[in-house]
Amino acid sequence: QQQVKQSPQSLIVQKGGIPIINCAYENTAFDYFPWYQQFPGKGPALLIAIRPDVSEKKEGRFTISFNKSAKQFSLHIMDSQPGDSATYFCAASKGPGANNLFFGTGTRLTVIP
Amino acid sequence: KAGVTQTPRYLIKTRGQQVTLSCSPISGHRSVSWYQQTPGQGLQFLFEYFSETQRNKGNFPGRFSGRQFSNSRSEMNVSTLELGDSALYLCASRPSANQETQYFGPGTRLLVL
């Protein structure tokens, strides 16, 4: 059973566009929601993370929007660049002592120059 | 600071063999987690070690095992390899068991023939 559902599977945008990747979860015990970026041949790298007590968090061109009542969160990439082409994973875990992340299935983003 | 390192980076084995993968966490990090990444199942948690003790284990058969040494380096072992064990095995470290952010290594690509 997939604890975190992620969509879309793939996304193609033009340079400068704003791709949006969505994730949904069921387990209300989750309280830490990171996004990871993975390039081919590399391990996932943390992009940005949010806790459910805030509805939005921005770091550079990356923004997480969080809707606690809907149990959904999303990643927006402002002014997307070809270098942003990668696979993006959302994840969730159950608190600071939690020792495992539950990952979404990933979104392959392609930014066309 | 050097990142998480994993050795070897690539490995080819045949069914029935066993394999040992190694992970050196970021200096000062005492928690090490292992994940399996496959196209079909995505990223799945295997287990976490902290201070040489396994804290939690994911839903994998007993053929998958691990250990952690006093210097926080960790190894995972897979015995009696099956074709379905072909995957990217990722190691992640964090400073302590109570800190959420996990830093991933580049992974070991295992191919079972």
HADDOCK unambig.tbl for C-alpha pairs under 7 A between the chains (distance, minus, plus):
assign (segid A and resid 41 and name CA) (segid B and resid 106 and name CA) 6.99 0.50 0.50
assign (segid A and resid 42 and name CA) (segid B and resid 106 and name CA) 4.62 0.50 0.50
assign (segid A and resid 43 and name CA) (segid B and resid 90 and name CA) 6.88 0.50 0.50
assign (segid A and resid 43 and name CA) (segid B and resid 104 and name CA) 5.59 0.50 0.50
assign (segid A and resid 43 and name CA) (segid B and resid 105 and name CA) 5.36 0.50 0.50
assign (segid A and resid 43 and name CA) (segid B and resid 106 and name CA) 4.15 0.50 0.50
assign (segid A and resid 43 and name CA) (segid B and resid 107 and name CA) 5.97 0.50 0.50
assign (segid A and resid 44 and name CA) (segid B and resid 104 and name CA) 5.94 0.50 0.50
assign (segid A and resid 45 and name CA) (segid B and resid 103 and name CA) 6.80 0.50 0.50
assign (segid A and resid 45 and name CA) (segid B and resid 104 and name CA) 6.50 0.50 0.50
assign (segid A and resid 96 and name CA) (segid B and resid 98 and name CA) 4.78 0.50 0.50
assign (segid A and resid 96 and name CA) (segid B and resid 99 and name CA) 5.35 0.50 0.50
assign (segid A and resid 96 and name CA) (segid B and resid 100 and name CA) 5.03 0.50 0.50
assign (segid A and resid 97 and name CA) (segid B and resid 97 and name CA) 5.69 0.50 0.50
assign (segid A and resid 97 and name CA) (segid B and resid 98 and name CA) 4.40 0.50 0.50
assign (segid A and resid 97 and name CA) (segid B and resid 99 and name CA) 6.86 0.50 0.50
assign (segid A and resid 99 and name CA) (segid B and resid 48 and name CA) 6.42 0.50 0.50
assign (segid A and resid 99 and name CA) (segid B and resid 56 and name CA) 7.00 0.50 0.50
assign (segid A and resid 100 and name CA) (segid B and resid 45 and name CA) 6.07 0.50 0.50
assign (segid A and resid 101 and name CA) (segid B and resid 45 and name CA) 6.90 0.50 0.50
assign (segid A and resid 103 and name CA) (segid B and resid 43 and name CA) 6.05 0.50 0.50
assign (segid A and resid 105 and name CA) (segid B and resid 42 and name CA) 5.46 0.50 0.50
